[in-house]
């Protein structure tokens, strides 16, 4: 029986900094390209003559594909190494982001979004495993939360691209420019990742497997973590997508806001989003994963409903509420990188994180499509609230069925249930 601490042979600090910023840039790219689509959705619908339901389906297709990509990416990372796979998936991610700008009809949009989603999904578990293996156990929550704060920066870049492109171009063309620009951050991410290497095997020994990787993940020792982690990921992300995917269109159609006014709301939400990532990680490390997730998911639900369902005309109130909603959305997300990597030993960590997060994301992908369909009958705002409340209740239940993993040392032993 071999137990190896992640702190037995501290790596060079300059290498840790490079790994941190390299992983940070990857999450920033994810935030940039992923948040462009909700902002561009009204222009895409107008340019390609889509229905709201088709817009939701295009969103869901990318998320469903990300489930497959997450499993494949995590499996390749466990087999061939984290850094090598990261370079591959980011290159492909950039390619299909650029091709999305060329779509001429719904079918083409669906193809490019699906392929983009596949490689988007592949990036998350690989980067999470790499950073988790470099981070000290007592600081893993805040380290991975800082990495995920790049999502808010990427979202800010997407919002800036949205404002600038719509200031100079009609809506039916501006969205194409946004996706074309989306290739540039990928180039930056690739340059930063040159010369990186995986965690030395003296610090995290992967060792031989007694079963195939999927057999091990669904064997009695890890089955509970795999199944409950995936359910937690699915319901948690479904509640997040209920808000993030449809808020720009909701503000435009049901609140009657212009592009500039919608962007103002998004700016406030982004500020709250960044603070939630940075501060949320400290809370996860201080009070534990279970209580932190419970507080942050309930906060998302409460303030999300206030934002969607309680009409108040005061601009300052609405902008403050948008920032608070952004804070809670990212604060609960800030702990997932730590949780999903702490549930599994190193030899299956990438695959396990890929399944729990990305298969969960694939299941959660049905929430935007369901909201799009339900909005025809009960209105967009009401559809968002229903999905948000149901998914929040299930998410809180699942996190309390999972073990507390705060401070866990990453080693080769299956963590206790």
Helices and strands as residue ranges (DSSP letters): H 13-48, H 52-80, H 82-100, H 106-134, G 137-139, H 140-148, H 150-168, H 171-192, H 213-217, H 220-244, H 247-253, H 259-287, H 289-309, H 315-333, H 336-342, G 346-348, H 349-353, I 354-359, H 360-364, H 366-378, H 380-401
